[in-house]
Amino acid sequence: MIKHFHDLQDATKTKNGEIYHEYNVGDEYPRKGFKVSDERLKELAGKENKQGTPLIVEVKEETPAKK
């Protein structure tokens, strides 16, 4: 995560309305148990979202070197 945002496609319904899942800088996207499409990943990684700026970036997991 490179920028704080609330995911408008990940909401919890409450008696007072919907609460959108909040992501902070450094959080993993998507949260565990929540599936998103490749299209949604591209939208959030690019400028074609409501904030008009990239919100996430792909992070490659490092694999330990074999000895």
N, C-alpha and C positions, 0 to 999 in steps of 0.2 A: 504494500500500500504506500502510495507516495503523497496522497492528499486525503484529508478528512472528508467523509461524505456519509449520507444516509442512503441506503439502497432502496429506491422506490419500487423495486420488484421483489423485495423481501420484507413483508410486513406481518405484524402480529395484530389480530383484531382484539380490541378491548371494548368495554362498555362505553368508553369515551371516544372511540374511533380507532384508527389504525396507528400503530407505532412502527416506524421503519427502522430496520436494523442499522445500527451505527458502526462505521468502520473508522478506526483511527490510524494514523501513520504507523506503519510497522505491522499492522494486523494482516493475517492471511485471508485472501479472498479466493473463493467464497468460503464462508464459515463452514465448519464441519457439519455434514448432514444436509447441506443446501446445494442443490445442483443448478448449474447455469449453462446456457448454450455457448458455443464458440462465438456466435454473433454478439452475445452480451459481453463476453470477455473483450472482443475487439472494440465494442462501443466504449467501454470503460477505460480501455488502454489508449484510445484515440481522443479526438476532439468532438466526435459526434455524440455528445451526451449533454444533459441540461446545463452542466457547468462550463462546457466548451473547452475543456482542458483535460489532459490525461489524468486519471485518478488512480490507476493501478499500473504496475509493471511486472512482467514475468520474471520470476526468480528461479534460476536453475539450482536444484539441490546438488550439493557437492557429494560425490561418492568417495569414500576413503580409497587411497591408492593401495593397490595390492603389493605385498612385500615379497 
